[in-house]
Amino acid sequence: MGQIKSMLSKDPAVSSKRVITFLAFILCAGAFIAMVLGHTIDTKLFDSMMYIVIAGLGFTASEQFAPTKETK
């Protein structure tokens, strides 16, 4: 459990954006495996989850480049 927490957050607090992105990625991976095995998946639902993953990764990556407020 500690490894998952350290993967999902840079700070001690768990970031909700990272958790939602990780869960959406897991669902997309499961849907992809299901498609490979021959099950039909609604393409609109799959695309929506994929967009959530893309946006979540973009927001998380942009936090690294955003200027932070320095306290004095």
ROMIDREN-959170 format. One record per atom (N, C-alpha, C): residue number from 1; z, x, y; atom name; residue in one letter. Coordinates in steps of 0.001 Angstrom, whole numbers, plus 500000, padded with zeros to 6 digits. Each point is the difference from the previous one (the first is absolute). Layout:
N
+-----+--------+--------+--------+----+----+
!   i !     pz !     px !     py ! at ! aa !
+-----+--------+--------+--------+----+----+
! NUM !      Z !      X !      Y ! CA !  A !
...
+-----+--------+--------+--------+----+----+
% end
This chain:
72
+-----+--------+--------+--------+----+----+
!   i !     pz !     px !     py ! at ! aa !
+-----+--------+--------+--------+----+----+
!   1 ! 500000 ! 500820 ! 498808 !  N !  M !
!   1 ! 500000 ! 499180 ! 501192 ! CA !  M !
!   1 ! 500000 ! 500864 ! 501256 !  C !  M !
!   2 ! 500701 ! 501124 ! 499959 !  N !  G !
!   2 ! 500045 ! 500893 ! 501150 ! CA !  G !
!   2 ! 498646 ! 500592 ! 500336 !  C !  G !
!   3 ! 499190 ! 500235 ! 498983 !  N !  Q !
!   3 ! 498669 ! 500549 ! 500245 ! CA !  Q !
!   3 ! 499109 ! 498995 ! 500701 !  C !  Q !
!   4 ! 500118 ! 498731 ! 499638 !  N !  I !
!   4 ! 499198 ! 498965 ! 500652 ! CA !  I !
!   4 ! 500419 ! 499854 ! 501449 !  C !  I !
!   5 ! 501316 ! 500024 ! 500256 !  N !  K !
!   5 ! 500468 ! 499902 ! 501378 ! CA !  K !
!   5 ! 499516 ! 501167 ! 500845 !  C !  K !
!   6 ! 500050 ! 501196 ! 499449 !  N !  S !
!   6 ! 499550 ! 501153 ! 500779 ! CA !  S !
!   6 ! 498496 ! 499964 ! 500223 !  C !  S !
!   7 ! 499257 ! 499393 ! 499081 !  N !  M !
!   7 ! 498560 ! 499894 ! 500166 ! CA !  M !
!   7 ! 499632 ! 498965 ! 501062 !  C !  M !
!   8 ! 500770 ! 498940 ! 500064 !  N !  L !
!   8 ! 499662 ! 498914 ! 500904 ! CA !  L !
!   8 ! 500507 ! 500195 ! 501416 !  C !  L !
!   9 ! 500925 ! 500907 ! 500201 !  N !  S !
!   9 ! 500541 ! 500141 ! 501343 ! CA !  S !
!   9 ! 500180 ! 501457 ! 500365 !  C !  S !
!  10 ! 499764 ! 500269 ! 501259 !  N !  K !
!  10 ! 500246 ! 501344 ! 500520 ! CA !  K !
!  10 ! 501449 ! 500094 ! 500464 !  C !  K !
!  11 ! 500499 ! 498898 ! 500518 !  N !  D !
!  11 ! 501374 ! 499915 ! 500467 ! CA !  D !
!  11 ! 500874 ! 499435 ! 498887 !  C !  D !
!  12 ! 501326 ! 500017 ! 500177 !  N !  P !
!  12 ! 500867 ! 499399 ! 498980 ! CA !  P !
!  12 ! 499762 ! 498495 ! 499814 !  C !  P !
!  13 ! 499587 ! 499314 ! 501060 !  N !  A !
!  13 ! 499726 ! 498566 ! 499901 ! CA !  A !
!  13 ! 498609 ! 499786 ! 499400 !  C !  A !
!  14 ! 499879 ! 499001 ! 499149 !  N !  V !
!  14 ! 498717 ! 499702 ! 499364 ! CA !  V !
!  14 ! 499121 ! 499234 ! 500989 !  C !  V !
!  15 ! 498766 ! 500449 ! 500160 !  N !  S !
!  15 ! 499066 ! 499377 ! 500917 ! CA !  S !
!  15 ! 499330 ! 498803 ! 499332 !  C !  S !
!  16 ! 500047 ! 498852 ! 500662 !  N !  S !
!  16 ! 499404 ! 498792 ! 499423 ! CA !  S !
!  16 ! 498483 ! 500121 ! 499915 !  C !  S !
!  17 ! 499385 ! 500689 ! 500948 !  N !  K !
!  17 ! 498540 ! 500186 ! 499944 ! CA !  K !
!  17 ! 499604 ! 500769 ! 498751 !  C !  K !
!  18 ! 500756 ! 501016 ! 499674 !  N !  R !
!  18 ! 499682 ! 500806 ! 498823 ! CA !  R !
!  18 ! 500253 ! 499237 ! 498710 !  C !  R !
!  19 ! 501046 ! 499188 ! 499967 !  N !  V !
!  19 ! 500289 ! 499213 ! 498798 ! CA !  V !
!  19 ! 498903 ! 498975 ! 499769 !  C !  V !
!  20 ! 499594 ! 499288 ! 501056 !  N !  I !
!  20 ! 498946 ! 498994 ! 499866 ! CA !  I !
!  20 ! 498686 ! 500662 ! 499601 !  C !  I !
!  21 ! 499688 ! 501138 ! 500593 !  N !  T !
!  21 ! 498774 ! 500714 ! 499641 ! CA !  T !
!  21 ! 500035 ! 500461 ! 498553 !  C !  T !
!  22 ! 501142 ! 500500 ! 499544 !  N !  F !
!  22 ! 500131 ! 500460 ! 498624 ! CA !  F !
!  22 ! 499852 ! 498836 ! 499017 !  C !  F !
!  23 ! 500625 ! 498858 ! 500305 !  N !  L !
!  23 ! 499876 ! 498833 ! 499131 ! CA !  L !
!  23 ! 498567 ! 499470 ! 499964 !  C !  L !
!  24 ! 499327 ! 499990 ! 501156 !  N !  A !
!  24 ! 498610 ! 499559 ! 500033 ! CA !  A !
!  24 ! 499115 ! 500957 ! 499207 !  C !  A !
!  25 ! 500290 ! 501292 ! 500049 !  N !  F !
!  25 ! 499249 ! 500967 ! 499213 ! CA !  F !
!  25 ! 500196 ! 499764 ! 498505 !  C !  F !
!  26 ! 501238 ! 499727 ! 499597 !  N !  I !
!  26 ! 500282 ! 499726 ! 498587 ! CA !  I !
!  26 ! 499235 ! 498760 ! 499539 !  C !  I !
!  27 ! 499966 ! 498962 ! 500833 !  N !  L !
!  27 ! 499264 ! 498790 ! 499641 ! CA !  L !
!  27 ! 498499 ! 500260 ! 499918 !  C !  L !
!  28 ! 499469 ! 500795 ! 500923 !  N !  C !
!  28 ! 498571 ! 500348 ! 499950 ! CA !  C !
!  28 ! 499682 ! 500817 ! 498757 !  C !  C !
!  29 ! 500882 ! 500924 ! 499655 !  N !  A !
!  29 ! 499777 ! 500805 ! 498804 ! CA !  A !
!  29 ! 500046 ! 499131 ! 498748 !  C !  A !
!  30 ! 500941 ! 499062 ! 499949 !  N !  G !
!  30 ! 500075 ! 499080 ! 498861 ! CA !  G !
!  30 ! 498773 ! 499117 ! 499898 !  C !  G !
!  31 ! 499512 ! 499520 ! 501147 !  N !  A !
!  31 ! 498791 ! 499165 ! 499997 ! CA !  A !
!  31 ! 498788 ! 500810 ! 499568 !  C !  A !
!  32 ! 499930 ! 501251 ! 500414 !  N !  F !
!  32 ! 498870 ! 500844 ! 499596 ! CA !  F !
!  32 ! 500019 ! 500237 ! 498496 !  C !  F !
!  33 ! 501175 ! 500255 ! 499454 !  N !  I !
!  33 ! 500111 ! 500191 ! 498559 ! CA !  I !
!  33 ! 499615 ! 498715 ! 499266 !  C !  I !
!  34 ! 500425 ! 498855 ! 500529 !  N !  A !
!  34 ! 499640 ! 498719 ! 499389 ! CA !  A !
!  34 ! 498488 ! 499783 ! 500030 !  C !  A !
!  35 ! 499351 ! 500402 ! 501114 !  N !  M !
!  35 ! 498536 ! 499854 ! 500078 ! CA !  M !
!  35 ! 499315 ! 500898 ! 498986 !  C !  M !
!  36 ! 500511 ! 501206 ! 499807 !  N !  V !
!  36 ! 499423 ! 500922 ! 499021 ! CA !  V !
!  36 ! 500130 ! 499418 ! 498593 !  C !  V !
!  37 ! 501102 ! 499298 ! 499747 !  N !  L !
!  37 ! 500227 ! 499415 ! 498683 ! CA !  L !
!  37 ! 499252 ! 498685 ! 499788 !  C !  L !
!  38 ! 499286 ! 499528 ! 501018 !  N !  G !
!  38 ! 499146 ! 498830 ! 499834 ! CA !  G !
!  38 ! 500522 ! 498711 ! 500589 !  C !  G !
!  39 ! 501136 ! 500012 ! 500672 !  N !  H !
!  39 ! 500526 ! 498793 ! 500631 ! CA !  H !
!  39 ! 499313 ! 499791 ! 501340 !  C !  H !
!  40 ! 499909 ! 498741 ! 500419 !  N !  T !
!  40 ! 499397 ! 499710 ! 501299 ! CA !  T !
!  40 ! 501104 ! 499951 ! 501059 !  C !  T !
!  41 ! 499750 ! 500644 ! 501112 !  N !  I !
!  41 ! 500930 ! 500054 ! 501123 ! CA !  I !
!  41 ! 499275 ! 499429 ! 501210 !  C !  I !
!  42 ! 500694 ! 499171 ! 500777 !  N !  D !
!  42 ! 499423 ! 499450 ! 501221 ! CA !  D !
!  42 ! 499730 ! 501143 ! 500981 !  C !  D !
!  43 ! 498746 ! 500157 ! 500392 !  N !  T !
!  43 ! 499639 ! 501139 ! 500851 ! CA !  T !
!  43 ! 500627 ! 499896 ! 501392 !  C !  T !
!  44 ! 500169 ! 498787 ! 500514 !  N !  K !
!  44 ! 500618 ! 499859 ! 501323 ! CA !  K !
!  44 ! 501454 ! 500458 ! 499972 !  C !  K !
!  45 ! 500701 ! 499664 ! 498935 !  N !  L !
!  45 ! 501388 ! 500420 ! 499871 ! CA !  L !
!  45 ! 500095 ! 501519 ! 499839 !  C !  L !
!  46 ! 499126 ! 500554 ! 499181 !  N !  F !
!  46 ! 499996 ! 501451 ! 499807 ! CA !  F !
!  46 ! 499676 ! 500726 ! 501300 !  C !  F !
!  47 ! 499001 ! 499514 ! 500726 !  N !  D !
!  47 ! 499641 ! 500622 ! 501279 ! CA !  D !
!  47 ! 501142 ! 499900 ! 501008 !  C !  D !
!  48 ! 500705 ! 498870 ! 500016 !  N !  S !
!  48 ! 501120 ! 499835 ! 500928 ! CA !  S !
!  48 ! 501107 ! 501008 ! 499707 !  C !  S !
!  49 ! 500309 ! 500189 ! 498733 !  N !  M !
!  49 ! 501032 ! 500969 ! 499639 ! CA !  M !
!  49 ! 499548 ! 501417 ! 500332 !  C !  M !
!  50 ! 498718 ! 500264 ! 499824 !  N !  M !
!  50 ! 499469 ! 501316 ! 500320 ! CA !  M !
!  50 ! 500090 ! 500265 ! 501509 !  C !  M !
!  51 ! 499747 ! 498970 ! 500816 !  N !  Y !
!  51 ! 500115 ! 500165 ! 501451 ! CA !  Y !
!  51 ! 501449 ! 500247 ! 500418 !  C !  Y !
!  52 ! 500939 ! 499372 ! 499299 !  N !  I !
!  52 ! 501421 ! 500246 ! 500292 ! CA !  I !
!  52 ! 500350 ! 501448 ! 499706 !  C !  I !
!  53 ! 499488 ! 500526 ! 498891 !  N !  V !
!  53 ! 500258 ! 501401 ! 499653 ! CA !  V !
!  53 ! 499388 ! 500936 ! 501041 !  C !  V !
!  54 ! 498779 ! 499735 ! 500395 !  N !  I !
!  54 ! 499317 ! 500856 ! 500977 ! CA !  I !
!  54 ! 500737 ! 499972 ! 501343 !  C !  I !
!  55 ! 500374 ! 498796 ! 500456 !  N !  A !
!  55 ! 500712 ! 499886 ! 501280 ! CA !  A !
!  55 ! 501375 ! 500656 ! 499919 !  C !  A !
!  56 ! 500702 ! 499801 ! 498902 !  N !  G !
!  56 ! 501325 ! 500597 ! 499852 ! CA !  G !
!  56 ! 499947 ! 501509 ! 500001 !  C !  G !
!  57 ! 499016 ! 500564 ! 499312 !  N !  L !
!  57 ! 499852 ! 501453 ! 500009 ! CA !  L !
!  57 ! 499630 ! 500508 ! 501388 !  C !  L !
!  58 ! 499175 ! 499245 ! 500698 !  N !  G !
!  58 ! 499615 ! 500393 ! 501363 ! CA !  G !
!  58 ! 501176 ! 499983 ! 500953 !  C !  G !
!  59 ! 500823 ! 498937 ! 499933 !  N !  F !
!  59 ! 501167 ! 499919 ! 500876 ! CA !  F !
!  59 ! 501021 ! 501075 ! 499669 !  C !  F !
!  60 ! 500193 ! 500245 ! 498717 !  N !  T !
!  60 ! 500967 ! 501015 ! 499589 ! CA !  T !
!  60 ! 499538 ! 501394 ! 500434 !  C !  T !
!  61 ! 498709 ! 500263 ! 499867 !  N !  A !
!  61 ! 499471 ! 501302 ! 500411 ! CA !  A !
!  61 ! 500039 ! 500159 ! 501513 !  C !  A !
!  62 ! 499775 ! 498906 ! 500734 !  N !  S !
!  62 ! 500002 ! 500103 ! 501460 ! CA !  S !
!  62 ! 501391 ! 500287 ! 500550 !  C !  S !
!  63 ! 501049 ! 499652 ! 499247 !  N !  E !
!  63 ! 501359 ! 500314 ! 500447 ! CA !  E !
!  63 ! 500210 ! 501503 ! 500120 !  C !  E !
!  64 ! 499304 ! 500770 ! 499214 !  N !  Q !
!  64 ! 500157 ! 501450 ! 500024 ! CA !  Q !
!  64 ! 499430 ! 500611 ! 501283 !  C !  Q !
!  65 ! 499021 ! 499313 ! 500613 !  N !  F !
!  65 ! 499343 ! 500539 ! 501181 ! CA !  F !
!  65 ! 500458 ! 499354 ! 501295 !  C !  F !
!  66 ! 500794 ! 498943 ! 499910 !  N !  A !
!  66 ! 500476 ! 499306 ! 501191 ! CA !  A !
!  66 ! 501085 ! 500833 ! 500688 !  C !  A !
!  67 ! 499978 ! 500025 ! 501314 !  N !  P !
!  67 ! 501058 ! 500741 ! 500701 ! CA !  P !
!  67 ! 501325 ! 499272 ! 499849 !  C !  P !
!  68 ! 501073 ! 500755 ! 499853 !  N !  T !
!  68 ! 501321 ! 499409 ! 499859 ! CA !  T !
!  68 ! 500789 ! 500194 ! 501285 !  C !  T !
!  69 ! 500922 ! 499108 ! 500242 !  N !  K !
!  69 ! 500881 ! 500116 ! 501169 ! CA !  K !
!  69 ! 501092 ! 501007 ! 499690 !  C !  K !
!  70 ! 500192 ! 500915 ! 500889 !  N !  E !
!  70 ! 501059 ! 500979 ! 499820 ! CA !  E !
!  70 ! 501228 ! 499549 ! 500794 !  C !  E !
!  71 ! 501129 ! 500049 ! 499360 !  N !  T !
!  71 ! 501251 ! 499618 ! 500690 ! CA !  T !
!  71 ! 500685 ! 501249 ! 500537 !  C !  T !
!  72 ! 500585 ! 499865 ! 501150 !  N !  K !
!  72 ! 500690 ! 501138 ! 500626 ! CA !  K !
!  72 ! 501479 ! 499763 ! 500015 !  C !  K !
+-----+--------+--------+--------+----+----+
% end
